[in-house]
Amino acid sequence: MSVTELLPLSWNQGFLRAWDQGDEAGPFGPRYIIVCGWRLTGPVDPAVLQEALDEVVARHEALRTEIVRSGDGHQVVHPPSQVRLTIRDLPGDDRDRRAEELLNDAEAEPFPIKELPLIRAVLGRFDDDDAVLGLIAHHTAVDEWSMQLIMRDLAYEYAVRTGHRPPSLPEVPQYRDYVDWERAGAGQGDNERSLSYWRDKLRGAQVLGTKTDHLRSAGLPKTTAWRRFSFPSTLTQAVKDIVKETRSSPFMVLLAAYAVYLGRREGTADVVVPSFSSGRGPARFHDTVGSFFNYLPLRMNLADCRTFRDVIACTRQTCVEAYAHDLPFGQVLGVAPELMTPVTRDDCAVVAFQVFKSPLGGERGSAGALQYSVLRRRQVSQWDGGDVPDGAMWHLEIDSIGDIVGSLAFNTNLYGEQTVDTMVEDFGELLKRLTADLHGQLEL
């Protein structure tokens, strides 16, 4: 195709434009990135790895798509180009920590959106049979689901080039195909029913903002720091037991606890928490790389909840309804224009909440003779990481050894380190108490 062909933005990319702060800040700046890491066991051939990376870029248009922000905005797909692969030797005995530090270093490096392709890689080698692979991609081109797809496809391409015959990869629609589907659905019957749901659900609602330590107007320099933490396996098991008893999901149980925490912190029983859906639509797009995630406002009225079990039931119903009526957030705002009012306040910001689980399943895999396993248990905090456009974001998941691991990413011009440490500690303590007494009287 011609590189001059102009393609429309997706609803999600259009939503990100609302947070655009210029070239050096916000979602189109050089720090709005995702970094994922995998531990590699076995000898790695860097030349083969380079070829495999380049083939992945050729397979997925989103990784070589320029976003033009002027005017109404559009996308331009470019021909494939070589991925930047950096190779580093990693000395030292504490290999797990060195692996985390490698990923933190990669996350702190700026990645301008005009530097195509929108993915980089770093290979850190401990010895000939032990290494770490970090993949770094711009968030306007990928979501976390996409990163798992990229690793799957990379493993396939590497295996083929080393003389193996893994199962063939599926054919993939491109991100442009999704945009066409998304635009064709606007105004259809299902869309109108979902708009009606959100109009009723969010009537009079505002996302529950969190008071900041510093005023926006203070003009303090902004970075996004990542406070990483974990909760013990005993607490994770308690969550899993409640999931079974209440026929919920880990996300629903953790969100219910967070709703109690946030409601108490801000003094209200009407809790609206921003979270995310995959935003991918039909199953045919489940193998497509792109920026699909959708901002999802989850409203829970806890006034009639007497126990934590009641809160979970309320949260479960909210989630089921919201996912059944998932729409691009820009459309939701059209019927709930006051929803994001807290963002306009000088002393308030929005804190999003998500629990991630890989859609592909499997923490481990192989690329021919090379074995890989995902690095989920990151414990080394950092002061300058991938950007959150405004406010803060909780990110929780259950790792392979049964602990809840997470991070609280926050804008340093709005929140102080001590405040964030206290938030993590208080939420952990509340989660422990709530899961220990599912049927006890609840005070909001």
WOHUSUL-V371545 format. One record per residue. RES is the residue in three letters. PSI is psi in radians with two decimals (NA if undefined). Layout:
res->RES psi->PSI
res->RES psi->PSI
This chain:
res->MET psi->2.79
res->SER psi->2.45
res->VAL psi->-0.15
res->THR psi->-0.06
res->GLU psi->2.22
res->LEU psi->2.27
res->LEU psi->2.52
res->PRO psi->2.76
res->LEU psi->2.69
res->SER psi->2.92
res->TRP psi->-0.68
res->ASN psi->-0.76
res->GLN psi->-0.63
res->GLY psi->-0.68
res->PHE psi->-0.71
res->LEU psi->-0.50
res->ARG psi->-0.46
res->ALA psi->-0.36
res->TRP psi->0.11
res->ASP psi->2.22
res->GLN psi->0.33
res->GLY psi->-3.13
res->ASP psi->-0.50
res->GLU psi->0.03
res->ALA psi->2.80
res->GLY psi->-3.03
res->PRO psi->-0.23
res->PHE psi->0.17
res->GLY psi->3.11
res->PRO psi->0.09
res->ARG psi->0.12
res->TYR psi->1.39
res->ILE psi->2.86
res->ILE psi->2.37
res->VAL psi->2.20
res->CYS psi->2.58
res->GLY psi->2.65
res->TRP psi->2.41
res->ARG psi->2.27
res->LEU psi->2.34
res->THR psi->2.15
res->GLY psi->2.89
res->PRO psi->2.38
res->VAL psi->2.27
res->ASP psi->1.88
res->PRO psi->-0.62
res->ALA psi->-0.71
res->VAL psi->-0.70
res->LEU psi->-0.73
res->GLN psi->-0.80
res->GLU psi->-0.72
res->ALA psi->-0.72
res->LEU psi->-0.79
res->ASP psi->-0.62
res->GLU psi->-0.62
res->VAL psi->-0.69
res->VAL psi->-0.69
res->ALA psi->-0.59
res->ARG psi->-0.59
res->HIS psi->1.90
res->GLU psi->-0.60
res->ALA psi->-0.51
res->LEU psi->-0.16
res->ARG psi->0.63
res->THR psi->2.21
res->GLU psi->2.36
res->ILE psi->2.11
res->VAL psi->2.10
res->ARG psi->-0.24
res->SER psi->2.71
res->GLY psi->-2.39
res->ASP psi->-0.14
res->GLY psi->2.53
res->HIS psi->3.04
res->GLN psi->2.61
res->VAL psi->2.11
res->VAL psi->2.26
res->HIS psi->2.82
res->PRO psi->2.78
res->PRO psi->2.56
res->SER psi->2.95
res->GLN psi->2.39
res->VAL psi->2.43
res->ARG psi->1.98
res->LEU psi->2.08
res->THR psi->2.37
res->ILE psi->2.25
res->ARG psi->2.48
res->ASP psi->2.40
res->LEU psi->1.68
res->PRO psi->2.91
res->GLY psi->2.83
res->ASP psi->-0.59
res->ASP psi->1.46
res->ARG psi->-0.62
res->ASP psi->-0.76
res->ARG psi->-0.71
res->ARG psi->-0.62
res->ALA psi->-0.77
res->GLU psi->-0.73
res->GLU psi->-0.62
res->LEU psi->-0.79
res->LEU psi->-0.68
res->ASN psi->-0.71
res->ASP psi->-0.72
res->ALA psi->-0.63
res->GLU psi->-0.44
res->ALA psi->-0.21
res->GLU psi->2.25
res->PRO psi->2.57
res->PHE psi->1.50
res->PRO psi->2.44
res->ILE psi->-0.33
res->LYS psi->-0.07
res->GLU psi->1.63
res->LEU psi->2.61
res->PRO psi->2.85
res->LEU psi->0.63
res->ILE psi->2.47
res->ARG psi->2.95
res->ALA psi->2.57
res->VAL psi->2.30
res->LEU psi->1.98
res->GLY psi->2.20
res->ARG psi->2.15
res->PHE psi->-0.78
res->ASP psi->-2.92
res->ASP psi->-0.33
res->ASP psi->0.21
res->ASP psi->2.08
res->ALA psi->2.98
res->VAL psi->2.31
res->LEU psi->2.14
res->GLY psi->2.27
res->LEU psi->2.26
res->ILE psi->2.18
res->ALA psi->2.64
res->HIS psi->2.37
res->HIS psi->-0.31
res->THR psi->-0.27
res->ALA psi->-0.38
res->VAL psi->2.86
res->ASP psi->-3.09
res->GLU psi->-0.60
res->TRP psi->-0.79
res->SER psi->-0.63
res->MET psi->-0.63
res->GLN psi->-0.66
res->LEU psi->-0.75
res->ILE psi->-0.75
res->MET psi->-0.70
res->ARG psi->-0.82
res->ASP psi->-0.62
res->LEU psi->-0.76
res->ALA psi->-0.71
res->TYR psi->-0.86
res->GLU psi->-0.65
res->TYR psi->-0.77
res->ALA psi->-0.77
res->VAL psi->-0.70
res->ARG psi->-0.17
res->THR psi->0.39
res->GLY psi->0.28
res->HIS psi->2.92
res->ARG psi->1.30
res->PRO psi->2.87
res->PRO psi->2.48
res->SER psi->2.61
res->LEU psi->2.64
res->PRO psi->2.73
res->GLU psi->2.53
res->VAL psi->2.23
res->PRO psi->2.65
res->GLN psi->2.92
res->TYR psi->-0.58
res->ARG psi->-0.58
res->ASP psi->-0.65
res->TYR psi->-0.76
res->VAL psi->-0.72
res->ASP psi->-0.79
res->TRP psi->-0.76
res->GLU psi->-0.79
res->ARG psi->-0.61
res->ALA psi->-0.49
res->GLY psi->-0.32
res->ALA psi->2.29
res->GLY psi->-0.08
res->GLN psi->3.01
res->GLY psi->-0.84
res->ASP psi->-0.68
res->ASN psi->-0.78
res->GLU psi->-0.66
res->ARG psi->-0.68
res->SER psi->-0.69
res->LEU psi->-0.69
res->SER psi->-0.71
res->TYR psi->-0.87
res->TRP psi->-0.60
res->ARG psi->-0.75
res->ASP psi->-0.77
res->LYS psi->-0.64
res->LEU psi->0.22
res->ARG psi->2.14
res->GLY psi->0.13
res->ALA psi->2.64
res->GLN psi->2.47
res->VAL psi->2.38
res->LEU psi->1.82
res->GLY psi->2.81
res->THR psi->2.27
res->LYS psi->2.36
res->THR psi->2.84
res->ASP psi->-0.54
res->HIS psi->2.49
res->LEU psi->2.53
res->ARG psi->-0.68
res->SER psi->-0.19
res->ALA psi->-0.36
res->GLY psi->0.55
res->LEU psi->2.63
res->PRO psi->2.45
res->LYS psi->2.27
res->THR psi->2.99
res->THR psi->1.97
res->ALA psi->2.67
res->TRP psi->1.91
res->ARG psi->1.93
res->ARG psi->2.59
res->PHE psi->3.02
res->SER psi->2.67
res->PHE psi->2.59
res->PRO psi->2.81
res->SER psi->-0.49
res->THR psi->-0.67
res->LEU psi->-0.70
res->THR psi->-0.71
res->GLN psi->-0.67
res->ALA psi->-0.71
res->VAL psi->-0.79
res->LYS psi->-0.68
res->ASP psi->-0.71
res->ILE psi->-0.63
res->VAL psi->-0.80
res->LYS psi->-0.78
res->GLU psi->-0.64
res->THR psi->0.03
res->ARG psi->0.82
res->SER psi->-2.78
res->SER psi->2.83
res->PRO psi->-0.66
res->PHE psi->-0.79
res->MET psi->-0.75
res->VAL psi->-0.78
res->LEU psi->-0.67
res->LEU psi->-0.68
res->ALA psi->-0.77
res->ALA psi->-0.71
res->TYR psi->-0.62
res->ALA psi->-0.74
res->VAL psi->-0.82
res->TYR psi->-0.86
res->LEU psi->-0.69
res->GLY psi->-0.74
res->ARG psi->-0.72
res->ARG psi->-0.67
res->GLU psi->-0.01
res->GLY psi->0.79
res->THR psi->2.64
res->ALA psi->-0.17
res->ASP psi->1.69
res->VAL psi->2.14
res->VAL psi->1.93
res->VAL psi->2.20
res->PRO psi->2.24
res->SER psi->-2.76
res->PHE psi->2.54
res->SER psi->2.95
res->SER psi->-0.52
res->GLY psi->0.32
res->ARG psi->-0.26
res->GLY psi->-2.46
res->PRO psi->2.78
res->ALA psi->-0.41
res->ARG psi->-0.28
res->PHE psi->0.13
res->HIS psi->-0.27
res->ASP psi->0.22
res->THR psi->2.31
res->VAL psi->2.31
res->GLY psi->3.11
res->SER psi->1.56
res->PHE psi->-0.39
res->PHE psi->2.61
res->ASN psi->2.32
res->TYR psi->2.22
res->LEU psi->1.93
res->PRO psi->2.06
res->LEU psi->1.96
res->ARG psi->2.17
res->MET psi->2.11
res->ASN psi->1.92
res->LEU psi->0.14
res->ALA psi->-0.61
res->ASP psi->0.13
res->CYS psi->2.14
res->ARG psi->-0.40
res->THR psi->2.93
res->PHE psi->-0.56
res->ARG psi->-0.67
res->ASP psi->-0.70
res->VAL psi->-0.72
res->ILE psi->-0.74
res->ALA psi->-0.75
res->CYS psi->-0.77
res->THR psi->-0.73
res->ARG psi->-0.80
res->GLN psi->-0.75
res->THR psi->-0.80
res->CYS psi->-0.80
res->VAL psi->-0.79
res->GLU psi->-0.77
res->ALA psi->-0.77
res->TYR psi->-0.56
res->ALA psi->-0.38
res->HIS psi->0.53
res->ASP psi->2.20
res->LEU psi->2.73
res->PRO psi->2.42
res->PHE psi->-0.55
res->GLY psi->-0.63
res->GLN psi->-0.67
res->VAL psi->-0.76
res->LEU psi->-0.50
res->GLY psi->-0.49
res->VAL psi->-0.05
res->ALA psi->1.15
res->PRO psi->-0.32
res->GLU psi->-0.01
res->LEU psi->-0.75
res->MET psi->0.38
res->THR psi->-0.69
res->PRO psi->-0.45
res->VAL psi->-0.43
res->THR psi->-0.16
res->ARG psi->2.59
res->ASP psi->-0.41
res->ASP psi->0.46
res->CYS psi->2.60
res->ALA psi->2.89
res->VAL psi->2.37
res->VAL psi->2.00
res->ALA psi->2.81
res->PHE psi->2.22
res->GLN psi->2.63
res->VAL psi->2.08
res->PHE psi->2.39
res->LYS psi->2.26
res->SER psi->2.25
res->PRO psi->-0.32
res->LEU psi->-0.18
res->GLY psi->2.99
res->GLY psi->2.05
res->GLU psi->-0.19
res->ARG psi->2.81
res->GLY psi->-3.05
res->SER psi->2.65
res->ALA psi->1.41
res->GLY psi->-2.18
res->ALA psi->-0.16
res->LEU psi->2.26
res->GLN psi->2.54
res->TYR psi->2.64
res->SER psi->2.41
res->VAL psi->2.54
res->LEU psi->1.72
res->ARG psi->-0.55
res->ARG psi->1.33
res->ARG psi->2.20
res->GLN psi->-0.18
res->VAL psi->1.94
res->SER psi->2.84
res->GLN psi->2.66
res->TRP psi->-0.33
res->ASP psi->1.62
res->GLY psi->-2.83
res->GLY psi->2.47
res->ASP psi->2.43
res->VAL psi->2.10
res->PRO psi->-0.63
res->ASP psi->2.20
res->GLY psi->-2.19
res->ALA psi->2.94
res->MET psi->2.22
res->TRP psi->2.43
res->HIS psi->1.94
res->LEU psi->2.61
res->GLU psi->2.80
res->ILE psi->2.11
res->ASP psi->-3.14
res->SER psi->-0.32
res->ILE psi->0.11
res->GLY psi->0.28
res->ASP psi->2.61
res->ILE psi->2.02
res->VAL psi->2.62
res->GLY psi->3.12
res->SER psi->2.65
res->LEU psi->1.81
res->ALA psi->2.38
res->PHE psi->2.57
res->ASN psi->2.14
res->THR psi->-0.25
res->ASN psi->-0.14
res->LEU psi->-0.67
res->TYR psi->2.55
res->GLY psi->2.75
res->GLU psi->-0.70
res->GLN psi->-0.68
res->THR psi->-0.77
res->VAL psi->-0.72
res->ASP psi->-0.73
res->THR psi->-0.68
res->MET psi->-0.78
res->VAL psi->-0.79
res->GLU psi->-0.79
res->ASP psi->-0.71
res->PHE psi->-0.72
res->GLY psi->-0.75
res->GLU psi->-0.72
res->LEU psi->-0.73
res->LEU psi->-0.71
res->LYS psi->-0.77
res->ARG psi->-0.74
res->LEU psi->-0.72
res->THR psi->-0.33
res->ALA psi->-0.27
res->ASP psi->1.33
res->LEU psi->-0.55
res->HIS psi->0.04
res->GLY psi->2.77
res->GLN psi->2.31
res->LEU psi->2.32
res->GLU psi->2.21
res->LEU psi->NA
